């Protein structure tokens, strides 16, 4: 499941922030903020996409690089949140 989530998120990032250009090959563990791919406004767009796409709620306390700053972190975060939703209700 995490691979398909990473692919969907990658597609969103490439389409919305790299304007369809991914010649450098966005690495799964590449920092989106440090690489200049997204800024704080872009992060909010990304969070909105993730919430809508996967039916999860990203809490303010979860807006940290460990959850959101790379494709790997994002896909693992989404997997944890979705698992939590199915386990808890």
C-alpha positions as CSV (number, residue, x, y, z in Angstrom):
1,X,0.0,0.0,0.0
2,X,2.8,2.5,0.9
3,X,4.2,2.2,-2.7
4,X,0.9,3.3,-4.3
5,X,0.5,6.1,-1.8
6,X,4.1,7.3,-2.6
7,X,3.4,7.1,-6.3
8,X,0.2,9.2,-5.9
9,X,1.9,11.8,-3.8
10,X,4.9,11.9,-6.2
11,X,2.4,12.5,-9.1
12,X,0.8,15.3,-7.1
13,X,4.1,17.0,-6.2
14,X,5.5,16.7,-9.8
15,X,2.3,18.1,-11.3
16,X,1.8,20.9,-8.8
17,X,5.2,22.0,-7.7
18,X,7.6,20.8,-10.4
19,X,5.2,21.6,-13.2
20,X,5.5,18.2,-14.7
21,X,9.3,18.3,-14.8
22,X,11.0,15.5,-12.8
23,X,14.3,15.2,-14.7
24,X,16.3,14.9,-11.5
25,X,14.2,12.0,-10.3
26,X,12.7,13.0,-7.0
27,X,14.2,10.6,-4.4
28,X,11.9,9.0,-1.9
29,X,14.0,10.4,1.0
30,X,14.7,13.8,-0.5
31,X,13.7,16.7,1.7
32,X,10.9,18.6,0.0
33,X,11.6,21.8,2.0
34,X,15.4,21.8,1.9
35,X,15.4,21.1,-1.8
36,X,13.1,24.1,-2.4
37,X,10.4,21.9,-4.0
38,X,7.8,23.2,-1.6
39,X,7.5,26.1,0.8
40,X,5.2,26.6,3.7
41,X,2.3,27.4,1.5
42,X,3.0,24.4,-0.6
43,X,3.1,22.3,2.5
44,X,-0.5,23.4,3.3
45,X,-1.5,22.4,-0.3
46,X,0.2,19.0,0.2
47,X,-1.5,18.5,3.5
48,X,-4.9,19.4,2.0
49,X,-4.3,16.9,-0.8
50,X,-3.3,14.1,1.6
51,X,-6.4,14.7,3.8
52,X,-8.8,14.7,0.8
53,X,-7.1,11.9,-1.1
54,X,-6.8,9.5,1.9
55,X,-9.6,10.5,4.1
56,X,-7.4,11.4,7.1
57,X,-7.0,14.4,9.3
58,X,-3.6,15.9,9.8
59,X,-3.5,17.4,13.3
60,X,-1.4,20.5,14.0
61,X,1.0,18.6,16.2
62,X,1.6,16.2,13.2
63,X,2.9,19.0,11.0
64,X,6.5,18.1,11.5
65,X,9.3,17.1,9.0
66,X,9.3,13.6,10.4
67,X,5.8,13.1,8.9
68,X,5.8,15.4,5.9
69,X,9.2,16.3,4.5
70,X,9.8,13.5,2.0
71,X,7.9,11.0,-0.1
72,X,8.9,8.2,2.3
73,X,7.9,10.1,5.4
74,X,4.6,11.1,3.9
75,X,3.6,7.6,2.6
76,X,4.5,6.1,6.0
77,X,2.6,8.8,7.8
78,X,-0.5,8.2,5.6
79,X,-0.2,4.4,6.2
80,X,-0.1,4.9,9.9
81,X,-3.0,7.3,9.9
82,X,-5.1,5.1,7.7
83,X,-4.3,2.1,9.9
84,X,-5.3,4.1,13.0
85,X,-8.6,5.0,11.4
86,X,-9.5,1.4,10.6
87,X,-8.3,0.2,14.0
88,X,-10.1,2.8,16.0
89,X,-13.2,3.2,14.2
